[in-house]
Amino acid sequence: MLDDLNTPVSSSIIDRDTPPKKTERVEIPPRHSISAREHLLQQEISSTELRERAWVEIDLAALAHNVRQVKRLLSVNAQLMAVVKADAYGHGAVTVAQTVLQHGATWLGVATIGEGIELRKAGIDAPILILGATHSPEQIRALAHFSLQPTLVSPQQARVFEQTLSSLHQSGAVHVKLDTGMSRLGVPWQQAVEFLQLVSRCPHLRIASIYSHLATADSPDPTVMQLQQQRFENAIANLRAAGINIPRLHLANSAATLTDPQLHYDLVRVGLGIYGLYPAPHLQPTIDLKPVLQVKARVTQVKIIPPGTGVSYGHQFIADREMLLAVVGIGYADGVPRNLSHKMKVSIRGQMIPQIGAITMDQLMLDASAIPDLQVGEVVTLLGQDGNNFISADDWAATLGTISWEILCSFKHRLPRVAVSR
Ligand SMILES: Cc1ncc(COP(=O)(O)O)c(C=O)c1O
């Protein structure tokens, strides 16, 4: 192989790679023949390339199962909002939204207007709540145009909404977020009555819900969560006393949904749970969830290295014996955290195989000595099920000192999302 690299490159190849001189005429084939060829090429690429190097598998049957499981926990009056922000936690927003709506979710939650527009453009007409902040008249016009429902958090913002919607001769649903202790977006809960009186006086704003977000619902210690719920309840009682009509209340994320039906109110906002992961180990017995996302890649080269061989950048790993080294076509630019270098195992043919050397941008290496007849092209499971092995985003999160939410969101668009149903 080395000899091949040293062979002089043929002159015809050099000619082809040289850009034409400015004065030269370049033949442009007729447009239709290019697009027909491109189309064919596209088809070939999509059927083979999707699983050629590395990919993410999205198990739609598991997703549907999780939605049904969560629905089963809810009281009859509580609806399910599937939180599909951040491209559905890396799972692919449109496919996830379509699937969860088919299986019982009635609302969708996203972080940004762009995420909402993507769903609308895909033909999804379920109510969509924008959980993040929106302020400017341009954003408000986009919200109105695409029927996206904003979160209101300040008097200044409410006034801009009222003015802009009035100029459009339109009214719109708005959701008021109270800060009961998360100290993130929201009107301080003590100012709920004052703020909602202001919103009620705006003829173009229709209050669709009042909600808050819990900071510690995944903790086994319920103290802070109970305090937040108490503040939420107090604010609601004060609003009712002030004669303000509240059509819908919501407070629970996945952890709270699994913890206590008293936290369900009229709607629960579930993200992690529908993707099949538990917000905390102590919540595992409450519900049977199936992980939806798997990450796979192929072996791209196999070779024997002698003892003393350094592997990857910096030679942080030196083989202490003869080893079968396997190269795999996935790296940190695909979302495999570089900090997992030397600390992760993958599964091949149902066997756990250690990763060695620094994880590089597009590739990583394994000590595959346990599988002496390993072939180029074999499938490597980085996350997910392979034989009896199951590698979870929770395992990576524990190794890295982070949370599974971050792991799921880290997989880049370079990895094709392939829908499967197991
Ligand atoms: C306001 C809000 N509600 C609900 C959720 C869903 O949380 P989880 O993924 O823990 O269910 C999130 C996610 O971060 C959120 O920001």
PDBQT file of the ligand as one rigid body, heavy atoms in Angstrom, charges set to zero:
ROOT
HETATM    1  C1  LIG A 501     -39.164  24.579  29.778  1.00  0.00    +0.000 C 
HETATM    2  C2  LIG A 501     -38.872  23.128  29.580  1.00  0.00    +0.000 A 
HETATM    3  N1  LIG A 501     -39.834  22.229  29.781  1.00  0.00    +0.000 NA
HETATM    4  C3  LIG A 501     -39.618  20.916  29.609  1.00  0.00    +0.000 A 
HETATM    5  C4  LIG A 501     -38.390  20.438  29.224  1.00  0.00    +0.000 A 
HETATM    6  C5  LIG A 501     -38.193  18.949  29.055  1.00  0.00    +0.000 C 
HETATM    7  O1  LIG A 501     -37.286  18.458  30.005  1.00  0.00    +0.000 OA
HETATM    8  P1  LIG A 501     -36.938  16.901  30.064  1.00  0.00    +0.000 P 
HETATM    9  O2  LIG A 501     -36.087  16.609  28.882  1.00  0.00    +0.000 OA
HETATM   10  O3  LIG A 501     -36.187  16.763  31.335  1.00  0.00    +0.000 OA
HETATM   11  O4  LIG A 501     -38.214  16.177  30.045  1.00  0.00    +0.000 OA
HETATM   12  C6  LIG A 501     -37.356  21.339  29.015  1.00  0.00    +0.000 A 
HETATM   13  C7  LIG A 501     -36.038  20.844  28.627  1.00  0.00    +0.000 C 
HETATM   14  O5  LIG A 501     -34.996  21.315  28.928  1.00  0.00    +0.000 OA
HETATM   15  C8  LIG A 501     -37.590  22.722  29.195  1.00  0.00    +0.000 A 
HETATM   16  O6  LIG A 501     -36.627  23.624  28.995  1.00  0.00    +0.000 OA
ENDROOT
TORSDOF 0
